[in-house]
Amino acid sequence: MHPSCLAVDELLRDCQVRSDRRSGPGGQHRNKVETAIIIVHRPTGILAEANERRSQLDNRRVALWRLRLALAVRHRTADSGLQASVLWRSRAKQRRISVAAEHEDFPALLAEAMDRLLLAEYSVPECAAFFDVAASQLVKLLKQWPQALTQINAARLDRGLHKLT
């Protein structure tokens, strides 16, 4: 299972979480209290942090969200499942995928799409057929997170395929 799909408790077991102080706007509370949160996923070394809020709890939530997205984009698993996950099947209806980039399911769906694209040698039609969605819907999902589209396009160009727009 891709780490971005794990429950919070499971994901945090594989992470080092630390707090730190950061300077900037926010006054005395921000400058004297360790409200910044840095999370490192030990198996991959992928790091995420948040420090823009005055609450350590809020920053922890944001850092965890950023970690899930970073894992989804930068970490590939070689899971060769025979069908799309239950989550994908619940989100794919009438050849459309319905999820906003801000939704908690987004990192897991993005990771699964990117893993499948790798297995399909970055063939969008082949990957879309696997998920039973239109190719344009798969590209639309990738476009919701520009870092994902950039990475997929770089891999496609390396293989002599055209960029997705």
N, C-alpha and C positions, 0 to 999 in steps of 0.2 A: 504494500500500500504506500502511496506517495505521502511524504510527511505533511504536505499541506492539507491532506484529508483527515489527519488524525484529530481526535478530540483534544481540547486544550490541555488537559492533564497529561495525556500521553505525549503530546508534542513537547511540553515543558520538561518532561523527564529527560529528554535528549538535549536540553538546552542549558546554557549558563545564563542566568539573569543577574544583572547588577545594576545598581543605581549610581548616579553621578550628579555632580552639579554642572550647570551650564550657565553662561552669562547671557545677557540680552534683556529684552523688555520683560516686565513682570514684577519688577520691584524687589523688595527685600525677601519676600517668600521664595522667589525663584533663585535668587543669588545666594541664599544661605541654607537652603534645604536641598537635599539630593532628590530632585523630582525627575530628572532624566532617567530613562530606562534603556538599557542596552541588552539585547538578547542575541546570543550566539548559538546557532544550531551546531552542536559539537560534531556530529557525523559528517557534515558538509562544510563547516566553517562559514556558512552564510550568516551574515549579521544584519540586524535591523535595530533601529533606535527611534525613540520619540522623546522630544524635550520641549515641545511648543506649548504644553499645557502646564498649569500650576499644580495639578494634582498628579501624584505618582500613579495612582490607580488609573486615571485617564491615559497617562502616557504609556502605561503597561499594556492597556487594551490596544492602543494605536500601534505600538511596537510589535505586538503579536500579529496584528493584521498585516503590517508591512512585512513581517517575516514570512507569513503564509504566501503572500504575493511573490516575494523574492524566491522562495522555494519553488513555487509554481513555474516561474520563468526560468530559473537558473539550474534547477536540479532535475535530471531525467531519470526515470526508472524504466527498466526493461520488462515491465509487466505486459505479457502478451495475452491478455484475457480474450476469451472467445466472443464476448459481447460487451457492450457498453455497461458501465456501472448502473446500479439501481438509481443513483442520483441523476445520471445523464438521462436515463429512460424516463424519470419523473419530470424532467425539465424539457425534454424534446417531444413536442406534440405537433402533428401535421407538418413535419419536416422543418419546424422552427425550433430554435432554442430560446428560452425565455429566462433571462437572468440579468440583473443590473450589476455593474462593476462594483457597487457598494454592498451587494448582498453577501452574506456570510458563505454562501455556496460557491461564489465566483472563483476563489483560488483553486478549489478542488476541481471544478469543471475545466478551468484553464489548464491546470496541470495534466489532467487526463487527455485533453485535446492535444497539448504539445507532445506528450508521450506517444500518442497514437500517430501524430504527424511524423515523428521520428521513425516509427516502425513502418510507416507507409512511404518512406523516403521523400517526405514532404509533398506528397501528392494530395492536394486538397480534395479532389473528387473522390479518391479512394477513402480518405479519412472521413469525409462527410457521409459516404455510403455506409461505413461502419457504424456511425452514430445515428443513421437514418434522419439526417438533416440535409437541407440544401447547402451546397458549397458556399453560397453567399452568406448563409447564416453562420457557418464556421468562421469565415473571414470577418464577419461582423463581430463575433465574439473576441477574436484576436485584436481587432481594432479598438475594443474597449480598454485595452491595456497596451499602450504604445510600445513599452519595452518588449512585450511578447511578440508583437508584429515585427519589430526591428530584428529580434533574434531569429524568427522564422524566415524573414526575408534574407538575412545573411546566410543561413543554411541553404536556402533555395538557390541563391546566386552561386554558392560554392558548387552546387550540383548542376549548374547550367540552366536552371529554371528561372522564369521571369518573376519579378517582384510582385507581391500582392499589393493591391491599392484599394 
